[in-house]
Amino acid sequence: MRIRKKIDDVSTHDAELITSVSDALAHPVRLQLFRFIMQKNKAMELVCTGDLVENFDYAQATISQHMNKLTVAGLVDTRKKDKYTYYFANIGVLTQYINATKKFAIV
């Protein structure tokens, strides 16, 4: 086996992105929430906290904590309208994450 790229080729930004996104996706519930949001966004459907509570068997406070972690990592963008917060998957960050992790791939 050989390493495709030297570790020096990976920027500090890439390393921070990998650790942040990996940490956010490391919890099974957050992974499921993110996938649910991606699916709903693809179907052009809005997703708010109430939708997540309705579709997952967790308290609103638990959902909010998980969503905060996904938002801080940049995987989810939020938009507030009236009293509701709507969630949108940030596919750009996911793509950056995938590309950054490829730099660590061993061939």
N, C-alpha and C positions, 0 to 999 in steps of 0.2 A: 504494500500500500504506500501511497505517497500523498502528501498534502498538496492540494491543488494550488493554493495561494499561501503566501507567508502570512503569519498573524499580523505582521507590521502593515499589511495592505488594508487591514480593517481599521476604519477610523474610530475615534472615541465616540462619535455620534452613533455609528452603527452598533458599537458595543452597548451603549446606553439604551438604544432602541430595543435591541435583542433582550436585554435583561428586564426592561420595563414591560414589554409585551409578553414575554414568556411568563413573568410573574402574574400578570393579569389573566392569562389563559390557563394557568396551572391549576386553577380550581375548577372541578367539573361543572359546577352550577354556572360559573361565569362563561365557560365555554358553551354551554347550552343556551344561555341568554344571548350571547353574541351571535350564535348560529340562528336563533329564532329571529333576531332583529334583522340579520342579513336576508333571511327568507322573506320576511314581511316587506322589507324595503324593495326587494326584487319584484315582488307582486304589487308594488306601488301602494302599500298599505302603511298607514301611520302606526307607530307603536308608542304608547305612553306607559307609565308605571302601572296603571290599572290593568292594562292588557297583560303585562308580565305577571302581576299578582294572580290574575285570572287563569293564566295558562301554566303557572308553576305553583307548586304547593309550598310557598314560603310567605312569611309575613312581609308586609310592605316595607318595614324597616330593613329587613334582611336583603330584599331586592335592591333597595336604595344603596345599601353599603356595597353590594356587588357591582351595581351600575357605576358608582363613584370610582371604583378601581378600574373599570373598563374605560371610563371617561378620562381619568388622569393619565392612563397609558396612551390615550389618543385613538383607541380603537372605536370609540363611540363619540359622536357629536350630539349635543343637545340643543333643542330650541324650545323656548318657553312661549306658550300662547295661553293667555288668560291664566287659569290656575293649573294648567297641565304642562308637563315636561315631555317632549317628544324625543325619541332616540333614533339616531341614524348611524348605521355602520359606516366607518371610515375605511373604505376599501384601499385608499391610497396608503394609509399607514400599514395595513395588512400586507400590501404589495412590497413596501419598503422593508418590512420585517422579513418576508420570504427572501427577498434579494440579499439582505444582510446576512441571513443565516446560510445562504448558499456559499458565501465567502469562507465559511467555516467547514464546508463539506469536505470530507475525505473521499477521494476517488480510489 
